[in-house]
Amino acid sequence: MVIENMEVKLFKALAHPTRLKIVKQLVEGKLCVCELNEDIELSQSNLSQHLKILKDAYILIQERDGLRINYGIKNEKIIELINIVEQIVAKEIKDITKQIRS
């Protein structure tokens, strides 16, 4: 049961649009909160709450670099998971487009 709870926690964390956007930003590498906030436009406290949820769901790691706190993807398999989901969605869009044109 514990493993299932961990899996559900991970999927729930990725299911939120803002958190998915954060993770996609981190695919290229680690970023600090200030860099993440440039594209997401949330209050710092709101962004921090989303980052905590992602960290608690085993998706992100947090590293201190002087005064900066950098976040990165904890496990490269997360990137593979997102890529798989993107491929599934792209295929569905392609199939729907084909049906509309027929």
C-alpha positions in Angstrom: 0.0 0.0 0.0 2.9 2.4 0.7 4.2 2.0 -2.8 0.8 2.8 -4.3 0.5 5.9 -2.2 3.9 7.1 -3.4 2.9 6.5 -7.0 -0.4 8.3 -6.5 1.4 11.2 -4.8 3.8 11.5 -7.8 1.0 11.5 -10.4 -1.1 14.0 -8.4 1.9 16.3 -8.2 2.4 16.2 -12.0 -1.4 16.5 -12.7 -1.4 20.2 -11.8 -0.7 22.5 -14.8 1.6 24.9 -12.8 3.6 22.0 -11.4 3.9 20.3 -14.8 5.1 23.6 -16.3 7.7 23.8 -13.5 9.0 20.3 -14.2 9.1 21.0 -17.9 11.2 24.1 -17.3 13.7 22.0 -15.3 14.2 19.4 -18.1 17.1 21.5 -19.4 18.8 21.7 -16.0 18.6 23.2 -12.5 17.1 26.6 -11.9 16.7 28.9 -8.9 13.3 30.1 -7.7 13.9 33.5 -9.2 14.5 31.9 -12.7 11.5 29.7 -12.3 9.3 32.6 -11.3 10.2 34.6 -14.5 8.1 32.3 -16.6 5.4 31.2 -14.2 4.4 34.6 -12.7 3.2 33.4 -9.3 3.8 34.9 -5.9 7.0 33.6 -4.4 5.0 31.9 -1.6 2.6 30.2 -4.1 5.6 29.0 -6.2 7.3 27.7 -3.1 4.2 25.7 -2.2 4.2 24.1 -5.7 7.9 23.3 -5.4 7.4 21.7 -2.0 4.7 19.5 -3.4 7.0 18.4 -6.2 9.8 17.8 -3.7 7.6 15.8 -1.4 6.4 13.7 -4.3 10.0 12.6 -5.1 10.2 14.6 -8.3 12.5 17.5 -7.5 15.7 17.9 -5.5 16.7 21.2 -3.8 20.3 22.4 -3.4 21.6 25.5 -1.7 24.2 27.5 -3.6 25.1 30.4 -1.3 21.9 32.5 -1.0 20.3 30.7 -4.0 18.2 27.6 -3.8 18.3 25.6 -7.0 15.8 23.0 -8.0 16.4 20.1 -10.4 14.7 16.9 -11.4 15.6 14.1 -9.0 15.3 11.2 -11.4 15.7 11.3 -15.2 12.9 8.8 -15.5 10.5 11.7 -14.8 11.7 13.3 -18.0 11.0 10.0 -19.8 7.5 9.9 -18.2 6.7 13.4 -19.4 8.0 12.5 -22.9 5.8 9.4 -23.0 2.7 11.5 -22.0 3.6 14.1 -24.7 3.8 11.3 -27.3 0.5 9.9 -26.3 -1.2 13.3 -26.5 0.4 14.1 -29.8 -0.9 10.8 -31.2 -4.4 11.4 -29.9 -4.4 14.9 -31.5 -3.2 13.4 -34.8 -5.9 10.7 -34.7 -8.6 13.3 -33.8 -7.4 15.6 -36.7 -7.5 12.6 -39.1 -11.1 11.8 -38.0 -12.2 15.4 -38.5 -10.7 15.5 -42.0 -12.4 12.2 -43.0 
